[in-house]
């Protein structure tokens, strides 16, 4: 894709409930090539710190929670996965899913303005295989079940209101969600090898109890135009939602999803790709493909959760690979931002930035043990680009 396109479409700030888009005056240009190897804007990775994390100079890490260990009097959940940050006065809240069955759900860590943990608690309980999800502009967390005919649950990051199941958003193997306040839509990925990409159009924006589920239709090429079609039977029985609409485009294992400035970005793990949907002119293209990196070895493999920053950078976490979070810059350079050593049996999940953009939260789902009981949740602080 062109540098101009990246600069105009990928500028967002984490304000309150996840990512909020700035205005956009871009006129769509011709499609171009996916991101390529290059030097990181943050410089090379330094030797591993005491937590086993390699970071650029000027950045530090700390462990904020461990599975089955107490944090602020609360026992942190197993297999931490997708997450998001919500503003809370001068502080913030990090919400994290638990990708286990049974018992999944989601928990939260509450921080004051100095980054001190002041509370931890459950926001969703007794669900199944809660993988990724997404934040809404009205400050709720959408937690997605990654099982056949799974549900989306809408959760209160403060833990004071009961979570609500949202069946109108479809029953399928949900992965991630991202809200688009311009088109009043919530986009959804599906984690199966012949999965689809969906959008949910609430009858009333801000209320997910009713609405229309649609699936993206397009050709088999890696770029082109797309349309939307209604899914007739959103409960996915007896026919799966992905098989109800002729011409629905297939994606190989939909994973992380990020919305910013009239664009949806999502990853597919089966082919190690990052896709871009231009929601102004209804076109799609590849933003990254590890098989197209030249020269050198692809820095990003095992693509999974994705988030963005105000600078226009994308941060993509690896499921496996060499346990990195890689940055993709507005000028189409992809490079490692951090690497976790000694945890090859794990995956990196739930990257999310604070409202100020100077702290990044994420988890190693299985930590050093390779087991769901060994999850570790981290914070990285430093001079992120703004």
LINTARA-V125771 format. One record per run of one state. SS is the DSSP state (a for helix, b for strand, c for the rest). FROM is the first residue (numbers start at 1). TO is the last residue. If there is no record, write none. Layout:
# LINTARA-V125771
SS/FROM/TO, SS/FROM/TO
This chain:
# LINTARA-V125771
c/1/2, a/3/9, c/10/11, b/12/14, c/15/18, b/19/21, c/22/35, b/36/37, c/38/44, b/45/45, c/46/52, b/53/56, c/57/59, b/60/66, c/67/69, b/70/71, c/72/73, b/74/75, c/76/79, b/80/88, c/89/90, b/91/98, c/99/105, b/106/111, c/112/116, b/117/124, c/125/129, b/130/135, c/136/140, b/141/145, c/146/149, b/150/150, c/151/151, b/152/155, c/156/163, b/164/165, c/166/166, a/167/169, c/170/171, b/172/172, c/173/173, b/174/180, c/181/184, b/185/190, c/191/194, b/195/195, c/196/196, b/197/204, c/205/206, b/207/217, c/218/223, b/224/225, c/226/226, b/227/230, c/231/240, a/241/243, c/244/247, b/248/248, c/249/250, b/251/251, c/252/253, b/254/260, c/261/262, b/263/268, c/269/272, b/273/278, c/279/282, b/283/289, a/290/292, c/293/302, b/303/308, c/309/313, b/314/318, c/319/323, b/324/328, c/329/332, b/333/340, c/341/347, b/348/353, c/354/358, b/359/364, c/365/371, a/372/374, c/375/375, b/376/381, c/382/386
